[in-house]
Amino acid sequence: MNSRKMITTALLIALVTVTTMVVNVPLPGVKGYVNIGDSVVLMAGLIFGPVVGGLAGALGSSLADLLLGYAYWAPWTFVIKGLEGFLVGWIILHMPKGKAASIILGTSLAALVMVIGYFFVGILYYGLGPALVSLPGDLLQGSVSVILSVMLWRPLKKYIAS
């Protein structure tokens, strides 16, 4: 990894952390929260690829958990959000370039992985009932993040590429 890519990755990790911390709504039942940090995770994978997306998701999101007092979620977040960022970047690499359908499919599948991951960890921590209660919040978070990233990827990629 060259120095430019390392700096970009570090900035994206910081941006994921800040975005997650600034816009978050606590969820009852599972002692978690809904945020829009996933938008940045998805954008990192879309624009910079699976490695940068995975690192931004894993490190940025788990750092936000630690700073917000959700340390017990941080290891799970590291895996779930890292997989989310990596997956969207990997899918985009293997789909037709620049096609809206590829972007929508990649972001949707990655967000679905996030929702399913948190659902199963919620069951592990709190049981099925509370995990089901948190499911609509996670689905909303994933959906909003998909919509934001699909809307913003082309203008941001164009700006970053120039």
KEDREN-309606 format. One record per residue (C-alpha): x, y, z; residue in one letter; residue number from 1. Coordinates in steps of 0.02 Angstrom, whole numbers, always signed. Layout:
      u      v      w rest  nr
      X      Y      Z    A NUM
...
***
This chain:
      u      v      w rest  nr
     +0     +0     +0    M   1
    +76   +165    -53    N   2
    +77   +319    +58    S   3
    -66   +404    -36    R   4
   -178   +251    -11    K   5
   -128   +240   +172    M   6
   -174   +423   +201    I   7
   -339   +401   +108    T   8
   -378   +247   +213    T   9
   -337   +338   +375    A  10
   -447   +484   +326    L  11
   -591   +367   +283    L  12
   -572   +277   +449    I  13
   -585   +446   +537    A  14
   -733   +497   +429    L  15
   -825   +334   +468    V  16
   -793   +360   +653    T  17
   -852   +540   +656    V  18
  -1004   +509   +545    T  19
  -1055   +363   +653    T  20
  -1036   +463   +813    M  21
  -1119   +624   +756    V  22
  -1276   +549   +681    V  23
  -1332   +407   +795    N  24
  -1498   +363   +874    V  25
  -1501   +240  +1020    P  26
  -1603    +80   +997    L  27
  -1706    +13  +1142    P  28
  -1689   -169  +1190    G  29
  -1518   -208  +1118    V  30
  -1419    -62  +1188    K  31
  -1356    -15  +1015    G  32
  -1386   +130   +898    Y  33
  -1434   +175   +719    V  34
  -1311   +283   +621    N  35
  -1263   +337   +446    I  36
  -1081   +286   +457    G  37
  -1124   +142   +340    D  38
  -1143   +269   +200    S  39
   -958   +310   +215    V  40
   -913   +125   +231    V  41
  -1008    +86    +71    L  42
   -933   +236    -20    M  43
   -757   +185    +34    A  44
   -782    +12    -42    G  45
   -866    +80   -198    L  46
   -734   +210   -238    I  47
   -573   +139   -166    F  48
   -602    -49   -171    G  49
   -619   -193    -50    P  50
   -463   -169    +55    V  51
   -492    +15    +91    V  52
   -679    -15   +114    G  53
   -646   -159   +234    G  54
   -520    -62   +337    L  55
   -628    +94   +345    A  56
   -778     -9   +399    G  57
   -687   -118   +525    A  58
   -578    +13   +608    L  59
   -688   +166   +590    G  60
   -849    +85   +652    S  61
   -770    -13   +795    S  62
   -677   +144   +851    L  63
   -845   +235   +858    A  64
   -914    +93   +965    D  65
   -768   +110  +1085    L  66
   -783   +299  +1097    L  67
   -973   +296  +1119    L  68
   -965   +169  +1262    G  69
  -1017    +14  +1164    Y  70
   -852    -79  +1184    A  71
   -940   -248  +1197    Y  72
  -1003   -222  +1019    W  73
   -833   -167   +949    A  74
   -763   -341   +906    P  75
   -924   -387   +817    W  76
   -931   -219   +730    T  77
   -751   -242   +673    F  78
   -799   -403   +584    V  79
   -972   -352   +521    I  80
   -927   -178   +457    K  81
   -760   -238   +390    G  82
   -851   -372   +291    L  83
   -979   -244   +233    E  84
   -846   -126   +164    G  85
   -743   -267    +89    F  86
   -894   -351     +9    L  87
   -959   -196    -80    V  88
   -785   -162   -150    G  89
   -763   -343   -204    W  90
   -933   -350   -289    I  91
   -898   -189   -383    I  92
   -732   -258   -445    L  93
   -821   -410   -516    H  94
   -972   -325   -594    M  95
   -989   -218   -751    P  96
   -901    -52   -717    K  97
  -1005   +102   -682    G  98
  -1173    +18   -702    K  99
  -1307    +78   -582    A 100
  -1372   -100   -561    A 101
  -1199   -156   -504    S 102
  -1190    -15   -378    I 103
  -1364    -51   -311    I 104
  -1332   -238   -300    L 105
  -1163   -216   -215    G 106
  -1221    -91    -86    T 107
  -1383   -185    -51    S 108
  -1295   -352    -23    L 109
  -1164   -272    +87    A 110
  -1297   -183   +191    A 111
  -1394   -346   +206    L 112
  -1239   -430   +275    V 113
  -1230   -291   +406    M 114
  -1413   -314   +454    V 115
  -1399   -503   +466    I 116
  -1236   -491   +564    G 117
  -1307   -375   +695    Y 118
  -1467   -477   +704    F 119
  -1371   -636   +750    F 120
  -1259   -546   +874    V 121
  -1416   -468   +950    G 122
  -1487   -643   +974    I 123
  -1323   -698  +1053    L 124
  -1318   -551  +1174    Y 125
  -1502   -521  +1214    Y 126
  -1610   -658  +1140    G 127
  -1728   -667   +992    L 128
  -1857   -540  +1053    G 129
  -1741   -391  +1073    P 130
  -1648   -438   +913    A 131
  -1814   -433   +819    L 132
  -1853   -264   +896    V 133
  -1688   -194   +831    S 134
  -1711   -266   +657    L 135
  -1816   -122   +586    P 136
  -1685     +4   +645    G 137
  -1544    -93   +563    D 138
  -1647   -112   +403    L 139
  -1680    +75   +403    L 140
  -1495   +111   +433    Q 141
  -1445     -4   +291    G 142
  -1576    +64   +172    S 143
  -1533   +247   +204    V 144
  -1348   +207   +183    S 145
  -1380   +117    +18    V 146
  -1484   +262    -47    I 147
  -1353   +392     +5    L 148
  -1208   +295    -67    S 149
  -1298   +259   -232    V 150
  -1341   +444   -249    M 151
  -1167   +506   -206    L 152
  -1046   +380   -281    W 153
  -1038   +451   -458    R 154
  -1012   +636   -411    P 155
   -886   +590   -276    L 156
   -792   +470   -389    K 157
   -787   +602   -526    K 158
   -723   +733   -401    Y 159
   -594   +617   -325    I 160
   -534   +555   -495    A 161
   -503   +731   -559    S 162
***
